[in-house]
Amino acid sequence: MTTATHLLRTRRFFPMFATQFLNAFNDNLYKTTMLLFVVYAVYNDPETETLFSAIASAVFILPFVVISGISGQLADMRCKARIIRTVKLCEIGIMSLGALGLYMAWSGWDLAIVAPLGILTIDTTLSIIVLLFVLLLAGCQSTFLAPIKYAILPQHLRREEVLAGTGLVEAGTYVAILLGTILAGPLAVDHTEWAAGGIVLTAIVGYTVSRQVPDAPAQGMIEPIDWNLWRSSTRIIRESMEDRPIWYAIVAISFFWTIGAVLFIQFPPLAKNTLAASPEVASLFLVMFSIGIALGSVSINALLKGAVSARFAPVSVVLMGGCVIAFYLLVKNWNGTGDAGLLGITAFLAQPMAAALLLALLGIAVMGGMFVVPLYAFLTTRVAGEKAARVIAANNIVNSAAMVGGSLLSVGLTALGVQAVEQVLLAAGMSLISAWLGRVLYKVEREEMTGAAGLAG
């Protein structure tokens, strides 16, 4: 704790920490406000709402699949601080356009059109097209920052400070997600104009803070940037596959986020259509998920006593699957009612099954955090410093491809008429595969430890 407190008072850490915090806060304020506004104020059909939620998730994640190869190279071959400042300057323009889209949607100043989506179509508006376009740009921005938040720490911190710095960045990110999600609930429908102003103001503050991040020049040999999207992405994935434990960790993390993508898509439609709950309750679900991940992170660190290991990964994700089943059964048998209209948070919490529902959701997130956090730590501690950003970028590509796959799967099931509540069961089934992947990784980990002990002997 002393080390952590000390780092927050230093210029070599705090500006980067604050920049990441503000970026995560702004992303979630915008995404959640947009999603809740469209689900609650634009559409009035469960299938269309679930479809839009899935499309929005895929749009934000897509840049991680397409351009992570380039972002990882840039982070390893160029000054990381300069990249941060450039990206944060672009954010001001991106969020200004996002604010315009939110204002257009809120004020009704719009042009009704129909947007073809392959074999699917949804009635939409010009403002929604603007909002989705901004979401795509925000995904691009986050793609360029994602490898840097881990790779820059060893350059600015002493070796004994890196673990504390990584923990602070993770904790700060979850708190930022939590605050952005909480704030989006009450602003989404009734005060959308406040959210529009807030995202622009946060972007300006974020850029100002980013100018204080100390320079972090490239380490090791400088290689030319391969701007070919396909080749650069496949190359860093292929290089990561050469290290078996790293590759197993990437695959396990990716499968976890596929489960997360399926669940996140269902939360707003489930809250509105199955639980008859307000946007604030949908926001509360996302808040509980963030709190649970943070609690899981603390719990697994205590269990492992600081060691980086996948020892508890299989049992954690099996328990997560059990919590998913409990959540499904509670939603399926929900019988809460309100006096009129949608249930607000107070009315929702007064329902007989509400506490059990939130506990099940919290359990999903806690067990998920216990599964995935050690795997992230494994990646960041195993890879060499001059290749850190590219390995993290490879992880982002595979994670994001899996999440897009989960989103598309949800779109397909929705098109086939599978209700949102039934799609929750899909996450429970995928937990078994995640457990198997965690067991494979731990087996490889034990084999390496046994081999190292043999050589030492």
Residue, then its C-alpha position, 0 to 999 in steps of 0.5 A: m500500500t505504501t508503494a502504491t500511495h507513493l506511485l500516485r504522487t509521482r509524475r512517472f506514474f500518475p499522469m498515465f494512471a489518470t489518462q487511462f482512468l479518464n479514457a475508461f470512464n469516457d468510453n463507458l459513459y458514452k457506450t452505456t448512455m448510447l445503448l440505454f437511450v436506444v434500447y429505452a427511448v428509440y426501439n420498442d421491440p425485444e428482438t430489435e433491442t437485443l439485435f442493436s445491443a449485439i451490433a453495438s458490441a461488435v462495432f466497438i470490438l471490431p477495431f481490436v481485431v483489425i488494427s491491433g497488429i499495427s497498434g502493437q508495433l507502434a507501441d514497441m517501435r515508437c515513443k509511447a507517450r507521444i502515441i498517447r498524446t496523439v490519440k487523446l487529442c483525436e478523442i476530443g474530435i471523436m467525442s464532439l461528434g458523439a455529443l452531436g449524435l446524442y443531442m440529435a437523438w435526444s432532441g428528435w432532430d433527425l432523418a428517418i431512414v432504413a439501414p440494411l444489415g445483410i439479411l437483417t434490417i432494423d428501422t433506424t435513424l441518422s442519429i443512430i448511424v452517427l452514434l455507431f460510427v463514433l462507437l467505431l472510432a472510440g474502439c479505434q482509439s482504445t485499440f491504440l491505447a490498449p497495449i501501452k497501458y501495460a507495456i509502458l509501466p516497466q519503462h517508468l517504474r522500478r522492477e519492485e514497483v511494476l506489480a503495484g503499478t499494474g494493480l493500480v491501473e487495473a483497479g483504476t480501470y474498474v473504478a472508472i468503468l463503474l463510475g461511467t456506468i453508474l452515471a450513464g443510468p440516470l442520464a441516458v434517457d432524461h438528461t442525455e444532453w448532460a452526457a453529451g457535454g460530459i464526454v467532451l469535457t472529459a476528453i479535453v481533461g484527458y488530453t491535458v493530463s496526457r501531456q504530462v506523461p513522461d517520454a517512453p522511447a522504443q526499447g531494443m532494435i527498431e524495426p520498420i512498421d508493417w502497415n499491412l493489416w492482415r500480415s501484421s496481425t497474423r505475424i504477431i499472433r504466429e509469434s505468440m503461438e510459438d510460446r505454448p503457455i502464452w498462447y494457452a493463456i490468450v485462448a483461455i482469456s479470449f473464451f472468457w470474454t466471449i462469455g462476457a460478450v454474450l452476457f453484456i449483450q443481454f443485460p439491457p434487453l433483459a432488464k427492460n423486457t423480462l424484469a420490467a426494469s428501468p435504465e438505472v437497473a440495467s446500469l446497476f447490472l453492469v455496475m455489479f459486474s464491474i464490482g465483482i471483477a474487482l473483488g475477484s481480482v483481490s480474492i485470487n491475489a490473496l489465494l495465490k499469495g502474489a504468485v502468478s499461476a492458473r492453479f485456481a482457473p478451472v474451479s473458478v470458471v466452473l463456479m462461474g458457470g454455476c452462477v450463470i445457471a442460477f442467474y438464468l433460473l431467477v430471471k426465467n422465474w421472475n415475478g416482480t411487479g411495479d405499481a406502474g411502468l418500469l421498476g426503478i432501482t428502489a422498486f426493483l430492490a424491493q422485489p422478493m427475488a432481486a437480492a438473489l438475482l444481484l448475488a448471482l450476477l455478483g458471483i458470475a463476475v467474482m468468479g470471472g475475475m478470479f479466472v481471468v486476472p491471473l492469466y493477464a498477469f501471466l502474460t505481462t510477467r512472462v514476455a520480454g519488455e521489448k515485445a510486451a506491446r505486441v504480445i498484448a496486442a496479439n491477445n487483444i486481437v484474439n480476445s476481440a475476435a472471440m467477442v465479435g464471434g460471441s456478438l454475432l452468435s447472439v445476433g444469429l440466435t436473436a434472428l432465429g427467435v431465441q429469447a435473450v433469457e435463453q441465450v444466457l444459458l449459452a454462457a453456462g455451457m461455454s464455461l465448461i470449455s473455459a475450465w478445460l482451457g484453464r486446466v490445460l494451461y495449468k498442466v503446461e505450467r506444472e510441466e515447465m516448473t517440473g522441468a526447471a526443477g529437474l535442471a536445477g537439480 
